[in-house]
Amino acid sequence: MHELVKISLENEMDLILANKRSMKLGEFTGLSLSAQTTFATAVSEVARNTIESKRNGSLTLCIEINKRDKYIVARIKDNQPENEKYKEGLAYAKRLVNKYNVSSNDDETSIELFYYVAPPFKIDIKKLDEWRTLFRNEPPVSPYEELKRKNEQLQDLSEKIQKSESQYKTLTNSLPLTIFTLDNDGQLIYANEWLLSFTGLTIEKLNTTKWKTVVFEEDYNSFLLLLNNDITRGTITMKIQARLKNNISGDYLWHQVSISPLKNTGDEILYWIGYIVDIHAQKVFEETLKDNIELKHAQTQLKQNQQVLEDYITELNRSNSELQQFAFIASHDLQEPVRKLLYYSDYLLEAYKNTLDDKGIKYLATMHSAAIRMRELISDLLSFSQVNKESIIFKTVDLNKVIVDVKQDMELVIEEKKANLQVHNLPEITGDERMMHQLFSNLISNALKFSAKDIAPVIQVLSQEKDGYFEIEIRDNGIGFRTEHLPDIFKLFQRLHPKKDFEGTGLGLAICRKIVELHNGNIKAESAPGKGSSFKILLPVKQSESVHESENTFS
């Protein structure tokens, strides 16, 4: 609540003055004449009771501003507790205002009358100071008011003298507090020994350098505001926090710097009184407290993330269980109908090929081909579901032997395509032999499948060790694929070529990626149309028993 003017309530002349200034406040805030009269009447009713009861009261006119509403407020105080007579004026006044507040104890009674205003302009500090000045400089309407005002000015002067004495006591008795005074140009007039000993500079040196060698560089611009007369004019008190250099240690320590104006009776600033307080310990404590709060927040967030992770693990375990159930169904219930489709379609093609017309034979051949693809898809899905960490058996695996076994399995295809499989010396790794066989079988099978028609396939299996990992590369001279397909080739059911050109279910590379990741490794591909393909596998030299998400990357 912003106080604007105060009036002592001693006699009928004060009542006239209270009414007049209440009307004036209503006028300042844009109230209509009738609204001004209503507010002034409410104030007069309560003030009259105070004067008649000789309660040594006072009236203070204020402005209250909150987020939604603005009120002009009349606060009437006296030095006696509330009684029945006092309520007579209040009973009438409270019907004229928007709200009121009464507080009383054995020593004092305070009544606040609130009247809603909606001025068409912004009420800010500048406007409030303007109204205070208008009240202070308002011409007197009677000799009594002039005498009363002179008395108030004498009281103000007395308060200023007391403040001057207080300044003197502060300058002499408030050590070890740094105290200084500035003129209106921001120049030091006086500084006690604490400032001089802390900075190691004289008043003349500080004025010459404008404190630049004392104040920390990042804080200097805000500190400079204190020395800027254009900015500080009209303010009551300015406070900033800045780091100041200690002359002895060379450390920059946090201080709070505040300046307040000392004015004469004409409201002119004589000079500024400044204080510098060491708050370094407080700042360190605040930073420590902030770090502790952030740590607690991080711990809370970690617990929440842990709970989310546990929920994910539970859901993943449920999903894996369902996948295993599906694998069981795929390996038994789904394969049996497919076998029957293959058997009977093959039987019909052989036994009734002379009886059926061309269309019937075509339909049977299509059904037989679809059944074969379904069998392959079920087989690949079963293979994919069986690749999981529970089934891994870590042991030393010679990859040279694995390639030999794969080559034997694919002997007919290799001879048919006249392929040249070049295997360089491969390392021994720690892994699951069955999964390694499936990994290299899928990759070499792809290299044979996607070979150019008129060029014999050349497949190279290379290896090198670097940074604690084996990098194994399977390189071919096949048809390759476009680089825009690279992000998708290891996803489930991704096919880069039409079924009519190349058979397959789109699960082979997905199985490869799953196997490599379960071995804490990584796999990537490089290719271009007509330039062949290269698949690079990164596997750790020393395998951990615990399977975790791989963070290794290719250089």
Residue, then its C-alpha position, 0 to 999 in steps of 0.5 A: m500500500h502506497e501512502l500519499v499524504k497524512i493529516s492529523l485529526e484534532n479539530e473541525m478544521d482538520l475534518i474540512l482538510a480531510n474532506k478536501r484531500s479525500m476529494k482531491l485523491g478521488e479527482f487524481t484517480g479519475l473518479s466522477l464528482s459524485a464518486q469523489t463526494t461518496f468517498a470523502t463523505a465516508v472518510s468524514e464520517v469516521a474521522r468525525n468520530t475520532i475528532e469528537s472522541k478526542r482520540n489523537g487520531s490521524l488520517t492517511l490517504c493511500i493507494e492500493i494496487n494488486k494484480r487485478d484491482k486498484y483502490i484509494v484507501a483512507r486509514i484512520k488511526d487513533n490511540q484508543p480501543e474501539n467502542e460503541k460510539y466509534k461504530e456509529g460513523l463506521a456503520y454509515a461509512k461502510r455502506l459507501v465504500n467497496k470494502y473496509n477493514v477494522s483492527s483494534n487492540d488495547d493501544e490503537t484502533s485502525i479503520e481502512l476504507f477501500y474505494y474501487v477506482a479504474p483510472p484510464f492511465k497507469i498508476d506507477i511510482k512516477k505517478l505516485d510521486e507526482w501526487r505526493t508533490l501535488f499534495r505537498n505543494e497544494p495552496p492552503v485554503s485557510p490560515y489554519e491549513e497553512l500553519k498546519r502545513k508549516n508544522e508538518q514541514l517542521q516535523d519533516l525537517s526534524e526527521k531530516i535532522q534526525k536522519s543526519e544525526s543517524q548518518y553521523k552515528t552510522l559513519t562513526n559507529s557501524l564499523p566494520l561496515t564500508i560507508f561512503t558518500l557520493d555527489n550527484d555526479g557519482q564522485l566519491i566525497y567520503a569513504n571510511e577506512w574499510l573501503l580504502s584498506f579493502t581496495g588499496l586505492t584512494i578516493e581520488k584513484l577510485n574517482t579517476t578509474k570509476w572503480k573499474t580496477v576494483v569491480f569484477e568485469e562481468d558486474y561492472n556495467s550494473f555497478l556503473l548504474l550507481l554512478n549514473n545520475d540520470i538513472t539514479r535520479g528519482t529513486i529511493t534506494m538502489k541495491i546491487q550485488a557485485r564482486l569487488k577485488n580484495n587488495i591483499s588476496g587479489d580475490y573477488l568477493w561478493h558484496q552488496v552495494s546500496i545507495s540512498p539519497l539525502k534530500n533537502t526541504g526542497d526535495e533536492i538531492l544533496y548527496w548519496i549515502g552508500y553502504i557496502v556489505d560483505i555477503h560472500a559467505q552468504k553467496v557461497f551458502e546460496e550456491t551450495l544450497k542451490d546445488n543441494i536442491e538440484l541434487k535432490h531434484a536429480q535424485t527424485q528424477l532418477k527415482q522416477n526414471q528408475q520406476v519408468l525403466e522398471d515398468y519398461i522392463t516389466e513390459l519388455n519381459r511380458s512382450n518377450s514372453e508373448l514372443q516366445q509363445f508365438a514362436f512355439i505356435a509358429s514352430h508347431d501349430l502354424q507349420e503343420p497347416v503349411r506342410k499340408l498345403l505343400y504336400y497336397s498342392d505338390y500331390l495335385l500338381e503331380a497326380y492331376k497335371n494331365t487332368l487339370d487345364d492350364k488355369g488350374i495348374k497355374y492356380l495350384a503352382t501359385m498356391h504351392s509357391a505361396a506355401i513355400r514362402m509362408r514356410e520360409l517366413i515362419s522359419d525366419l520368424l522362429s529364428f528371430s524369436q530364438v535370438n535372445k540373451e537367455s539363449i546365449i552361451f558364451k565361449t571361445v569361438d574360432l570364426n575361421k571354423v564358423i566360416v568353414d561350416v557356413k561354406q559347407d552348408m552353402e556348397l551347392v549355391i557357391e558352385e552353382k554361382k561359381a562364387n569365390l569366397q576369400v577368407h582372411n585369417l579371422p580371430e577367436i572371439t568370446g561369443d555364442e557359436r550357434m549365433m555366429h554361424q547364423l550371423f555369417s550364414n545370413l550375410i554370405s547368403n545375401a552376398l550370393k543372392f544379390s550377385a550380378k547376373d553375368i559376374a561371378p560373385v567375389i566375397q571377401v571376409l576380412s578382419q582387423e583389431k583396433d581400440g579393443y574391438f575386432e572389426i570384421e568386414i564381409r565385402d562383395n561385388g554384387i548389385g548393391f543398393r542405394t544409400e537412402h535405404l541404409p537406415d532401414i535395411f536392418k529393420l524387420f520385413q525390409r525388402l529392397h528388391p521385388k519378390k519376383d527378382f529375389e526371394g526372401t522374407g526381409l528378416g535376415l539382416a534384422i536377425c544379424r543386427k540382433i545377434v551383434e547387439l546381444h554380443n555388445g557389438n555394432i553392425k553397419a553397411e555401406s553400398a552403392p548400386g552396381k558397386g557391391s556392398s560391405f557389412k562391417i561388424l564390431l565385436p569386443v575383444k573381451q566379452s562381458e558376461s552381462v549383456h548390456e546396450s552397446e555404445n561402441t561406434f565405428s570410426 
